[in-house]
């Protein structure tokens, strides 16, 4: 939550985080039950960040209150510096004649890698590779065949090939190059064949992202359940309190006459 955008609408997730801070403060004895109920009621009624901010301002955990960012944070650059290792490269060419070839896994891409496919196909996978330089050239010759170049997200790709009754294609992607990432120049010639560049994460990274999204979904579901339980408990306490007050009035009424 930010003080410079108090008019922005608060979400259920924001109110859930404030509720969690209040519950912790109650458990630690920083708030008594009456203060907790008052602030909890104010939390449920809050519609903007400006209304939520004061509720936890005097609590030690107030720094954990909802945060709204008006700008997209920069994407992490990763460890590209550690993957540009210099040297000559562990493999500099590949040929497939009525067959296929693969370069994948942990290997070092040289400054220039030459590949040739005739009535066959090849795959050049750079997702787990190191690079001999900040800019490498992948030269592809595909005649009645195809070559696929797979690069990790964040790598800049420049296409400079020529296709005759064939093509050089780069699958669309919506990610800008990462700072410090290598530059891959794909050149060559395709005749009755094709050269394709695809941006993909590794299987391990895809599984990690999938597990992260699943955990976030579970966390949101758990937070909604906790908020629902807190609301139910608060309303129950309010009902009990009203019943106690009504019983007290009923007991006092006969003595007033």
C-alpha positions as CSV (number, residue, x, y, z in Angstrom):
1,X,0.0,0.0,0.0
2,X,1.4,3.4,-0.8
3,X,0.6,6.8,0.6
4,X,0.9,8.4,-2.8
5,X,-2.0,6.5,-4.2
6,X,-4.6,6.5,-1.4
7,X,-7.6,6.6,-3.8
8,X,-6.8,3.3,-5.5
9,X,-9.3,0.6,-4.8
10,X,-8.2,-2.2,-2.4
11,X,-8.7,-5.8,-3.3
12,X,-9.8,-8.8,-1.2
13,X,-6.2,-9.9,-1.0
14,X,-5.2,-6.6,0.5
15,X,-7.9,-6.9,3.2
16,X,-6.8,-10.4,3.9
17,X,-3.2,-9.3,4.5
18,X,-4.4,-6.6,6.9
19,X,-6.5,-9.1,8.7
20,X,-3.5,-11.4,9.1
21,X,-1.5,-8.5,10.7
22,X,-4.4,-7.9,13.1
23,X,-4.6,-11.5,14.1
24,X,-0.9,-11.6,14.8
25,X,-1.1,-8.4,16.9
26,X,-4.0,-9.9,18.9
27,X,-2.0,-13.1,19.5
28,X,1.0,-11.1,20.7
29,X,-1.1,-9.0,23.0
30,X,-0.5,-5.8,21.1
31,X,-4.3,-5.4,20.6
32,X,-7.1,-6.4,23.0
33,X,-10.3,-8.0,21.7
34,X,-12.2,-4.8,21.5
35,X,-9.5,-3.0,19.5
36,X,-9.2,-6.1,17.3
37,X,-12.9,-6.1,16.5
38,X,-12.9,-2.4,15.8
39,X,-10.0,-2.6,13.4
40,X,-11.4,-5.8,11.8
41,X,-14.7,-4.1,11.1
42,X,-12.9,-1.1,9.6
43,X,-10.9,-3.6,7.4
44,X,-14.0,-5.2,6.0
45,X,-15.5,-1.8,5.3
46,X,-12.4,-0.3,3.6
47,X,-12.7,0.3,-0.1
48,X,-9.4,2.1,-0.8
49,X,-5.7,2.0,0.2
50,X,-6.2,5.3,2.0
51,X,-8.7,3.6,4.3
52,X,-6.6,0.5,4.9
53,X,-3.3,2.3,5.7
54,X,-4.2,3.7,9.2
55,X,-5.4,0.3,10.4
56,X,-1.9,-1.2,10.8
57,X,0.2,1.9,10.9
58,X,1.1,1.6,14.6
59,X,1.8,-2.1,14.5
60,X,5.3,-3.5,14.0
61,X,4.1,-5.6,11.1
62,X,2.7,-2.5,9.3
63,X,5.5,-2.7,6.8
64,X,4.0,-6.0,5.6
65,X,0.7,-4.2,4.7
66,X,-0.5,-4.3,1.0
67,X,1.8,-2.7,-1.5
68,X,0.7,-1.3,-4.8
69,X,3.2,-0.6,-7.5
70,X,2.4,1.8,-10.4
71,X,5.3,0.6,-12.5
72,X,6.4,-2.9,-13.6
73,X,9.6,-4.0,-11.9
74,X,12.6,-4.9,-14.2
75,X,12.9,-8.6,-15.0
76,X,15.9,-10.2,-13.3
77,X,18.9,-10.6,-15.5
78,X,19.7,-14.1,-14.2
79,X,23.3,-15.3,-14.4
80,X,24.2,-14.7,-18.0
81,X,27.7,-13.4,-17.0
82,X,28.5,-16.9,-15.8
83,X,27.4,-18.5,-19.0
84,X,29.7,-16.5,-21.3
85,X,32.8,-18.5,-20.7
86,X,35.1,-17.8,-23.7
87,X,37.2,-20.5,-25.3
88,X,36.6,-22.3,-28.6
89,X,33.3,-24.1,-27.9
90,X,32.8,-27.8,-27.4
91,X,31.2,-28.4,-30.8
92,X,31.5,-26.3,-33.9
93,X,29.5,-28.2,-36.6
94,X,26.7,-30.8,-37.2
95,X,25.6,-32.6,-40.4
96,X,22.5,-34.6,-41.1
97,X,22.1,-36.4,-44.5
98,X,18.9,-38.4,-44.7
99,X,19.1,-38.5,-40.9
100,X,19.2,-36.2,-37.9
101,X,21.4,-34.5,-35.4
102,X,21.0,-32.9,-32.0
103,X,23.1,-30.5,-29.9
104,X,21.5,-30.0,-26.5
105,X,22.1,-30.1,-22.8
106,X,25.3,-28.7,-21.3
107,X,27.7,-27.6,-24.1
108,X,29.6,-24.5,-25.1
109,X,28.4,-22.7,-28.2
110,X,31.4,-21.5,-30.3
111,X,31.5,-18.0,-31.9
112,X,30.4,-19.7,-35.1
113,X,28.5,-23.0,-35.4
114,X,27.8,-24.5,-38.8
115,X,25.0,-27.0,-39.5
116,X,23.8,-28.8,-42.6
117,X,20.7,-30.8,-43.2
118,X,19.8,-32.6,-46.4
119,X,16.7,-34.8,-46.4
120,X,16.9,-34.7,-42.7
121,X,16.6,-32.6,-39.7
122,X,18.5,-31.1,-36.8
123,X,18.0,-29.5,-33.5
124,X,20.3,-26.9,-31.9
125,X,19.2,-26.4,-28.3
126,X,20.9,-23.5,-26.5
127,X,18.7,-23.4,-23.3
128,X,21.3,-25.0,-21.0
129,X,24.4,-24.1,-23.1
130,X,27.3,-21.8,-22.3
131,X,28.5,-19.3,-24.9
132,X,32.1,-18.7,-26.1
133,X,31.3,-15.0,-26.7
134,X,28.6,-12.4,-26.1
135,X,27.6,-12.8,-29.8
136,X,27.5,-16.1,-31.6
137,X,26.6,-17.1,-35.1
138,X,24.5,-20.2,-36.0
139,X,24.9,-20.9,-39.7
140,X,22.1,-23.2,-41.0
141,X,21.9,-24.8,-44.5
142,X,18.7,-26.7,-44.9
143,X,18.0,-28.5,-48.3
144,X,14.8,-30.4,-48.4
145,X,15.1,-30.6,-44.6
146,X,14.7,-28.6,-41.5
147,X,16.8,-27.2,-38.6
148,X,15.3,-26.0,-35.3
149,X,17.2,-23.5,-33.1
150,X,15.9,-23.3,-29.5
151,X,17.0,-20.4,-27.3
152,X,16.0,-19.5,-23.7
153,X,13.9,-16.5,-23.0
154,X,15.8,-13.3,-22.7
155,X,18.3,-14.0,-25.5
156,X,18.3,-11.6,-28.4
157,X,18.0,-13.3,-31.8
158,X,18.8,-11.8,-35.2
159,X,17.6,-13.6,-38.4
160,X,19.7,-13.1,-41.5
161,X,18.9,-16.2,-43.6
162,X,17.6,-16.6,-47.1
163,X,14.8,-19.0,-48.0
164,X,13.9,-20.2,-51.5
165,X,10.8,-22.3,-51.6
166,X,11.5,-22.5,-47.9
167,X,11.8,-20.1,-45.0
168,X,13.6,-18.6,-42.0
169,X,11.1,-18.1,-39.2
170,X,11.2,-16.9,-35.6
171,X,8.3,-17.7,-33.4
172,X,6.8,-14.6,-31.8
173,X,7.7,-13.9,-28.2
174,X,6.8,-11.0,-25.9
175,X,10.0,-10.8,-23.9
176,X,12.7,-8.2,-24.2
177,X,16.4,-9.3,-24.1
178,X,17.8,-9.5,-20.7
179,X,20.7,-7.2,-19.7
180,X,24.0,-9.1,-20.3
181,X,22.4,-11.9,-22.3
182,X,24.2,-13.2,-25.4
183,X,23.1,-12.3,-28.9
184,X,22.4,-15.1,-31.3
185,X,22.7,-14.4,-35.1
186,X,21.0,-17.1,-37.2
187,X,22.2,-17.0,-40.8
188,X,22.2,-19.5,-43.7
189,X,20.1,-20.8,-46.6
190,X,17.0,-22.9,-46.9
191,X,15.9,-24.5,-50.2
192,X,12.7,-26.6,-50.0
193,X,13.3,-26.6,-46.3
194,X,13.1,-24.4,-43.3
195,X,15.0,-23.0,-40.3
196,X,13.0,-22.1,-37.3
197,X,13.9,-20.3,-34.0
198,X,11.8,-20.9,-30.9
199,X,12.1,-19.3,-27.5
200,X,11.4,-21.9,-24.8
201,X,12.2,-22.5,-21.1
202,X,13.7,-25.8,-20.0
203,X,11.5,-28.6,-18.8
204,X,12.8,-28.1,-15.3
205,X,12.0,-24.3,-15.4
206,X,8.6,-25.0,-16.9
207,X,7.9,-27.5,-14.0
208,X,9.1,-24.9,-11.5
209,X,6.9,-22.2,-12.8
210,X,3.9,-24.6,-12.9
211,X,4.6,-25.6,-9.2
212,X,5.0,-21.9,-8.3
213,X,1.6,-21.0,-9.9
214,X,0.0,-24.0,-8.1
215,X,1.4,-22.9,-4.8
216,X,0.2,-19.3,-5.3
217,X,-3.2,-20.6,-6.1
218,X,-3.2,-22.7,-2.9
219,X,-2.0,-19.7,-0.9
220,X,-4.8,-17.5,-2.3
221,X,-7.4,-20.2,-1.5
222,X,-6.0,-20.6,2.0
223,X,-6.0,-16.8,2.6
224,X,-9.7,-16.5,1.4
225,X,-10.6,-19.4,3.7
226,X,-8.9,-17.7,6.7
227,X,-10.6,-14.4,5.9
228,X,-14.0,-16.2,5.7
229,X,-13.3,-17.9,9.0
230,X,-12.3,-14.6,10.6
231,X,-15.4,-12.9,9.4
232,X,-17.6,-15.7,10.6
233,X,-15.9,-15.6,14.0
234,X,-16.2,-11.9,14.2
235,X,-19.9,-12.0,13.3
236,X,-20.5,-14.8,15.9
237,X,-18.8,-12.7,18.6
238,X,-20.9,-9.7,17.6
239,X,-24.1,-11.8,17.9
240,X,-23.1,-13.2,21.3
241,X,-22.2,-9.7,22.5
242,X,-25.6,-8.3,21.4
243,X,-27.4,-11.3,23.1
244,X,-25.5,-10.6,26.3
245,X,-26.5,-7.0,26.2
246,X,-30.1,-7.9,25.6
247,X,-30.1,-10.3,28.4
248,X,-28.6,-7.7,30.7
249,X,-31.3,-5.2,29.8
250,X,-34.0,-7.9,30.3
251,X,-32.7,-8.7,33.8
252,X,-32.5,-5.0,34.8
253,X,-36.0,-4.1,33.5
254,X,-38.1,-5.7,36.2
255,X,-36.2,-3.8,38.9
256,X,-36.8,-0.5,37.3
257,X,-40.6,-0.7,37.9
